[in-house]
Amino acid sequence: MLKYILIAFKQQMSVIEKTVDRKLQIYLRESWTDTYTATNYAYKQSFDALNINAIREYLKDPIEYMTTLFNSDYAVYKVSLTNSILREIDEYYKNTKENLLKAVSEWSALFDPEQIYEQLQLSSFLLYLSGKSISSKEYNLLRTSMQRKHNINMNMTPPEYDFSEILKDVDKLLGSITIEKPVYFCELLCKSITEGDSIQNIWTDTERNESKKRMNTYLETKISYYNQIGCSARCPLCSSKCELPDDDHTQHQVTKHLLPAFNGCRNRETKYPSLIVCTEDKAHDERLWGYSKKDQNLLPLSEFLSKYHPSWLPFPRSEPSDEHITKMRAIWYKLKDELCKKHDMVDNTDPSWEFRYGGLIPE
């Protein structure tokens, strides 16, 4: 009997280990799909936080920056998840062992050690150990049968524990076996549980480490097939990355557009940087756009996008919040010298920005 219990015991611990997949899917959905996309998270950690070094990394390569952010967050989560599941298995092993001993002892206490019970089947013992999983009707039938056949008075309510999952195969294979001396049988079973090597070897440090390795390997393999960054398309004006998943959509989307100057967008003749957020009315109504080497004539925004980047149409027209504009201008003022040098732009920043935005980001 113990052999089959041990097999089922290990199977149940394996079931707990395999919850790693379901928990991973919940993490990816709740943390990276429902809460924020990689693009929005990257914006939050850099531009929104006015983290100037993070902004530099974002502007250098948004995809690489987002990948680094995701990998860093995922590395922490992976350790937390595996440790959590290992603790869950620890608790399951400890509680199952303790409760099984308690249940066997309680069952043994019902019987007279000197009496022979010729019609007592193992299935009755297994049904008792199923506890909470059996119906009131099943338990009452067991109580009635034990009273009538063996003069055993069981409690009115079933025991609190439930070992049905680790006992179902035992019942199928051995349920019809007769236990003539249930007290002696229970003593042997308890001794096997507490002193035998078999149950002690189910969850050793070696087994625990092997379980940890299996989960880590699974998590590393699974995430390698997950596109955590989503669509790689970037706004042709400000270079903000599309925040939608990589799902063959035909229209790209960005919630937080930036200053085109961050991406080196400038006036063709004066080389002055473009210091308006590309969704502002000015970008639609007052500015003309084009590629210096391609276009002889510059175009209004909608025509420019229609000609070169139709997947970004319809392009949003919105008035950014005062807070967003303030942050964009503060960041520009902090980085303008290095960005002008990098993109060969001529700095014509409004001098008043020094007093309005220059002190918002500490040195």
Secondary structure, 3 states (H helix, E strand, C coil): CHHHHHHHHHHHHHHHHCHHHHHHHHHHHHHHHHCCCHHHHHHHHCCCCCCHHHHHHHHHCHHHHHHHHHHHHHHHHHHHHHHHHHHHHHHHHHHHHHHHHHHHHHHHCCCCCCCCCCCCEHHHHHHHHCHHHCCHHHHHHHHHHHHHHHCCCCCCCCCCCCCHHHHHHHHHHHCCCECCCHHHHHHHHHHHHHHCHHHHCCCCHHHHHHHHHHHHHHHHHHHHCCCCCCCCCECCCCCCECCCCCCCCCCCCCCCCCCHHHHCCECCCCCCECCCCCCCHHHHHCCCECCCCCCCCCECHHHHHHHHCHHHCCCCCCCCCHHHHHHHHHHHHHHHHHHHHHHCCCCCCCCHHHHHHCCCCCC
